Amino acid sequence: MRILDEFDPGDFSKAELCFAFEAANRLDHFLEKIIESRLKHREVLERMKSWFLEQGFDSFAIQLDFHYLKLEVATTEERKLLDAKEGESDNHVSIPISVNDHCFGEALLCVEKLKRHYSMDFLRFCSAYLFEQIDNVLYMRKMNYLKKVLIDRVQAELHTPNLEKGLELTLAHVKDLSRFQHMVLIFKDPHFPGQQVTQYLVFLQDRLMFSTSGTPFPSLEELLKNSTESIFEIQDFELAKLMACEGVEARNLYDPATSRRLGRLFLTSEASDGISAFEADLVDIIGQGVEEVLKLHYQEKHVLVRHFCAKTSARILRTKDYPAILDPKEMDCGILYADVSGFTHLSEQILRDPKTISDFVEEWSNQVMKIFYKYNGVYDKLVGDCMIGLFGPPFFDRDSSLLKEDMVRCALEIAEMTNAMNSKNVYREYIRVIDPDFRIGVAIGINYAPLFVGRIGPGKSYTGLSAGMNNTARLQGLAKRDQILYMHDMNDTVRKMDLKYSVSKRKSAKVKNVSEPLEYVEIDVSQPSS
C-alpha cells in the first residue's frame, strides 16, 4: 500500500497542510527546471538534495536502480540505513521510489528539526506527497536512459545492421527487465522487385527459431496468407493463440524520418495478470530499438541491391563476416558480357529520339539484370549498351560445373529475351518504317577465370578486375548478333548440356592487346541444333 493511502489529510492542521502545499508548489517549479536541463543523473540528485535542505530537512539520501546504472547520494551512515531497509526511525522517513508498482529506488529524509513544528505522521505524509512528483521525473529519466542504452548497445555491438543479430541483441537486453519471452517481427520487404514480400522472424527466448528465409513456421504463414488486408491488422489474440501464450503486446513500427510503416512487432508474455505499466513502457523502448535496426537494415540492403538480388542481399547481411565478405579477393568467377548488336545503327538511324533510346536501354538492361539474378549472378555494371554480370560472388560456394551451366543458360535467356523485343509494338513500328531488314539482337561473351573481385574504387562498387575480364570483353567483341561465344576451357561442361541451338567446333582468333589467340566455341541462337 502507498504511504499516502495510510493518511487522511483532514487529520492534519492547517499550518501543516500549508507547509505541504507550498513546498509542493516550489517543488513543481524546481522540477520544471530539472526537466528542461541537460544535467547528468548525479547532478539532478545533488540538486534535489540541496532543495530538500532548503525546505528545512536535515538531510537527504537516495539510491536508484536504472538496471544498467546504480546511483546513490548518501553518507556512509545513510547508506547503511538504506541497505538495511531500516531507514524508518524517530528522526528519519524512508520513501520507496515507485511508479505504477514498479519500485526502482529508495529515499531517506532526516526530519529532526521539522519535528519541532510538525507531527511525525504529517512529515511521513508530506515526504510521500512530495515524492509523488519526484517519482515521475526520475521514472522518466530511467526510461529515457534505458532507451538510449538499448539503442546504443544495438548500434555499438553491431558493425552492420544485421537484422537477425540486431533483434537477438535487443531481446537479450530486455529479457531480464520484463516477463516477455518471445518476439515476432512481421514486415514487408521493399527490395523484392515488383512486389513487397511479407517477411517474418520468430524468436523464442532470445534465439531466432523461424524465419521466411530459414526454418518455416507453417501456422504463421497460414495466418499471414489469410490476412489479405494488411499485416498491420493481425490481432493480438491471433498471435497469442498461435504462440500458445497468455498475452501479446503489439506495436506498429515506423521510419521516424518518413513516418512510413515498416512492420509490426509482437512480444509475448506468460503473465496471466497482464503486463505492468513499466513493461508497457518497455514495449515502446524495444519498438524504437527494433525500428532503428530495421531502418539500418533497409538502408544497407538498399545499397546491396544495386549489385545483388534481394535474396542474396538478405543472406549477405546474415553472414557473420559482413561486411568483410565483400572485401576484394582473388577467386575463380564466371564473367558474362552482353551487348546489343547494331546499337549505334538502332539509336542513330531508327530510334533517334534520346528519350526513346534511353527507354530502350532501361527496359533491356533491367530485363538482363533480372535474368542475372535468376541464375545467381551479380550485376557488375552497364557500359553504354553492354551489361556485365559475374557468377560465383559473393559466397563462392557453388560447384564450378553448375556455375558454368547457369552462365550458359543465363546467356541463352538473355538472347531469347532480346529477340522477343522485336515483337514489341513500339520497337516493331520504328523498325518497320525506317529499316525493315534490321532486327534487335545481342552478342554475348562468357568466360570462367581468376578475378580480383569485391568492393573496389571510390564508390566501392562491387566489380572485378583481371586479364580474364579483359579477355571476356574481347571475346564479346568477336561475337555477332545471336551469337554466344565461350572460352574453350568451358567446353567439357557445355558439351554435356542438352542445348537446342547449334554449337560450333573449337575456333581461334587473334585480338587486340592480347598476346595469345583466344580459343573459343560459338553457340548460334539463330540456328536450332540438328
C-alpha angles and dihedrals in degrees: 000000000000116000090237090059090062093066140061111212087215089071092067130081125253091249091053093049091047090053091050096047094044091048090048090052091051090046090052091057091044093052092048088061091045092053092049093047127086094222121149118249095258092048089054091053092048089052090050090051090052091049094053091048089053090055091058102265113140096222143351126211129173141176122195132188113207089171095240092037132047116202129192139173107181144114120245091261093047091048090056091052092047094046091048091051087227099111095127109096141133090287104026135069118203117206124187114223101229142151121188092346091307104125115197105160150350136241129205122203125189109215102175096126094041090054088072088069107024137041120256091240090055092048090052089049093046093048092050090045092054093046091055085074096039094049092062093050093048091045090053090051091049093051092046089049093050091048092052093045094049095048093041091050092050090051096040097048094047119066087193135024096261100174098209094046092045093054093044089052093048093050093045091055095053102038092089090047097058148011093258111130111174138026132207122191120191119183143156115247107220094192099076103099116247095002145050108235117207110237129190138191122192120196121192107200098330099322127097108242106161134025143155092254097037134031107357125232102212096189092053091046089053090050091050091047091054093046093081095159102057142320086237090068096060106122126232093237090055091058092042090056092045094050094040093232137133098245146358131210115202133195132181114231123223138184102245092212099051103016087231112152110248102182146296128280125205125191118191128209136188092210108121091195093061127247123309124244088254091054090048089056089046090057088062092049092049090046092054090048091051091047089055093049092045093048092050090046090054092046093052093043089052088061094046096051089065086078108012134051117254093257093052091044090055090049091049091054090051095055118105094225097053125163091019089064087072095051114117115272137161112254139148108263142174114244126197128185117188120184129180107245116236092004093153091056091043094052100037102036106024114025095023097160109101092221092052091047090049091048090052094050091045093052095043096045093047090052091048091050091052089052091049089054093046089061096042092260129151122230108234104174149308114244108188102303095340120102119203122201133181127208125204102032141140100017101024090203101126129101109258094229092054090045092053091048090052090050092054092046089048091052092049092051091049090052092048092047091050092050090050089060088073088071095054110110097229095054097033091058093050091050094044093053101039109026116001091181094059120099128188111239143148137237116210136190123190132185142167112218146134111287135183096225137174142074104338136169136019093306092044092230115176105249144133136240130194145105086268089061091052092047090053090053090050090047092052088050089060093053121096129205113308092011126124113192121194131182113264094240087071092057098097090060097041095048090061091057120096099235123179092209131075118267120204130220121260114301135188134207137175112229135189119279093002115110099206125048115257113250109210147152126227129223112197110208090189092060121066115217116261 
